[in-house]
Amino acid sequence: MASIIRQSRSLGSGRRHTAESAAGAIRPSSWIFRGFRAYSRRYVARHFHALRVSRQGPVPELPPEPVIFVMNHPSWWDPMIGLVLTAWMPAWRVHHAPIDAVGLAQYRFLERLGFFGVEVGTTRGSLAFLRQSLAILADSVSVLWITSQGVFVDPRERPVRLKEGIGHLASRLERGAIVPLAVEYPFWNDRCPEALARFGPPIGIATSGPLSPREWTERIEKSLEEMQDRLVEEARTRDPSLFVTLVGGTAGVGGAYDAWRRLSAGLRGKSFYADHQTNGHSHL
C-alpha cells in the first residue's frame, strides 16, 4: 500500500497534528509535503495527457470528520495521483497512508513526507496497521488513503476483491466516512495516456449501523466496483467533456512530426493544435 502523510495545522485550533503517537514516526514536514506535491503535479503533467476527474464523481465535499479513501490499485502511479488530488481538498485536511515497512527502511527520507511503515503479510503487521490507523482516525482532520487490493490489479478485472483489513478497520470506527475512488490510465488519441478518476458517494460510518468486518469489506467492494464500472463507461467514450481537467499535461508527439504539423497548419492559415483531437475533430 502506497502512502503519503501530510502534517498541517488543525482548522481554527493552531495546534500541530502529528502521527507520532500512532505510528512512531518522525514528525512529518508540511512544507516538504507541499513541495513534493508540486513536484508530483509537474511529474504527472510530463507523463500524462491530462489528469481528469469525472463530472459525475467529482472530488467530494466531506463533513468535518475523519475520512478513508479506498482506491483500486492498477499501477505504480496511484499514490502520486492521490497526492496530486489532495490539492483540491480543504487545506486543513491532514493526509495519511501506510507503506511497506521494508520499503520505508530503505528510504528513510520518506518519513519526512509522513510515510509510516506497516509489516506486510503478518498478523503482527495487520494488528499494528489497525492500531495505527485507529489512532490517526481519532482526529477529525485526518484522511487515510488505502489501496486495499494490496497488489496491482487490472482496472477492468471483476469482481473487485479487497483485503479484509479495510473491513476490520471500518467495523472498529464510530464516526467518519469511507469514499471509494476509481482510477485508470487509458490511452485515447494522444501519445501520452489519460489519468482518469471518479469518486463515489461517501459511506457514513455512523449511519451504516453495526456491520461485521466481512460485511464492511463486501459493501466497500461493491461501491468501488460500481465506480470502476462507471469510469470504464466514461473512459470508453474518449470524451473529455465528461470530465473536469485538473492538470493539463503533455500533448502531441513532439520533434520533427509536430514541427511539420505546425508549419502545415500555418501554411493553410489554420490554428495548430498539439492534441491529436480537440472538440471531437482530428488534427492529423
Secondary structure, 3 states (H helix, E strand, C coil): CCCCCCCCECCCCCCECCCHHHHCCCCCCHHHHHHHHHHHHHHHHHHCCEEEEECCCCCCCCCCCCEEEEECCCCCCHHHHHHHHHHHCCCCCEEECEEEHHHHHHCHHHHHCCCEEECCCCHHHHHHHHHHHHHHHCCCCEEEEEECCCCCCCCCCCCCCCCCHHHHHHHCCCCCEEEEEEEECCCCCCCCCEEEEEECCCEECCCCCCCCHHHHHHHHHHHHHHHHHHHHHHHHHCCHHHEEEEEECCCCCCHHHHHHHHHHHHHCCCCCCCCCEECCEECC
